Amino acid sequence: MENCRRMPYYVYLLLCEDGSFYTGYTKNLDLRMKLHMNGKGARYTRLRKPRRLVYTEEFNSIGQAMMREKRIKRLSHHQKLRLAKQFRSESTNHNVRLRECQGRMIRRKRNLSSSTR
């Protein structure tokens, strides 16, 4: 059987203008951010206007991404703030693999299951 690389799925956290957070998942992070920023994303972000991307994680399957999204959505506002702050700190201080997304830095997190087959 041929081993083909699947496109990753991303879970992301947006900080909105009213200080609230929006959590979502997508296969194409760049496109999804453009949709949110142009008011064509989720209803939540159309109403609350996203300010910036504050957190991302990368997964190999949609199921894993959906489970993580659900866990993040259950976090309190304070816990989401800590998650975003920790992500920013790790991205800045530990030289984690970075990639640019609409002028904002995001971290690409490796999924542990990709190393076990």
C-alpha positions in Angstrom: 0.0 0.0 0.0 1.3 3.4 -1.0 2.2 5.7 1.9 0.7 9.1 1.1 0.9 12.2 3.3 -2.4 13.6 4.4 -3.0 17.3 4.8 -3.0 18.2 8.5 -6.0 19.6 10.4 -5.6 22.6 12.7 -7.4 23.7 15.8 -7.1 27.4 16.4 -8.1 30.0 18.9 -9.0 33.6 17.9 -9.1 36.6 20.2 -12.1 38.8 19.2 -12.5 42.5 19.6 -14.8 42.1 22.6 -12.1 40.1 24.5 -13.9 36.8 23.9 -12.3 33.7 22.2 -13.5 31.7 19.2 -12.3 28.1 18.8 -12.5 26.2 15.5 -10.8 23.6 13.4 -10.0 23.5 9.7 -7.9 21.8 7.1 -6.8 25.1 5.5 -5.7 27.5 8.2 -4.7 30.4 5.8 -8.1 30.3 4.0 -10.0 30.0 7.2 -8.3 33.0 8.7 -9.0 35.1 5.6 -12.7 34.1 5.8 -12.8 35.2 9.5 -11.0 38.4 8.9 -13.3 39.3 6.0 -16.5 38.6 7.9 -17.3 35.5 6.0 -16.3 32.9 8.7 -18.5 31.7 11.6 -21.4 33.8 12.7 -19.7 34.3 16.1 -16.7 36.0 14.5 -18.9 38.0 12.1 -20.6 39.5 15.2 -17.5 39.9 17.4 -14.8 40.7 14.8 -11.6 38.6 15.3 -8.6 40.6 16.4 -5.8 38.0 16.0 -4.9 34.4 16.0 -3.5 33.4 19.4 -3.1 29.6 19.3 -2.9 26.7 16.9 -2.3 23.0 17.1 -1.8 20.6 14.2 -3.3 17.1 13.9 -3.2 14.2 11.5 -6.9 13.5 11.6 -10.2 15.4 11.7 -11.3 13.3 14.6 -8.3 14.3 16.7 -8.8 18.0 15.8 -12.5 17.8 16.7 -11.8 16.3 20.1 -9.2 18.9 20.9 -11.5 21.7 19.7 -14.2 20.4 22.1 -11.8 20.3 25.0 -10.6 23.9 24.3 -14.2 25.1 24.1 -14.9 23.7 27.6 -12.0 25.7 29.1 -12.8 28.9 31.0 -11.9 32.3 29.7 -9.0 32.4 32.1 -7.7 29.0 31.0 -7.9 30.1 27.3 -5.9 33.2 28.2 -3.2 31.0 29.8 -3.2 28.7 26.8 -2.7 31.7 24.5 0.0 33.2 26.7 1.9 29.8 27.0 1.7 29.4 23.2 3.1 32.9 22.6 5.8 32.3 25.2 6.9 28.9 23.7 6.8 30.3 20.2 9.0 33.3 21.1 11.4 31.8 23.7 12.0 28.2 22.5 12.3 28.8 18.8 9.5 26.3 18.0 9.0 25.7 14.3 7.1 28.7 13.1 5.2 29.7 10.0 3.6 32.9 9.0 -0.2 33.2 8.7 -1.5 36.6 7.6 1.3 38.4 9.5 0.7 36.4 12.7 3.0 33.7 13.9 1.7 30.2 14.6 3.3 27.1 15.9 3.0 23.8 14.1 2.7 21.1 16.7 3.7 17.6 15.8 1.1 15.0 16.5 2.6 12.1 18.5 0.6 9.5 16.7 2.4 10.3 13.4 5.5 8.7 14.9 3.7 5.5 15.8 2.3 3.4 12.9 
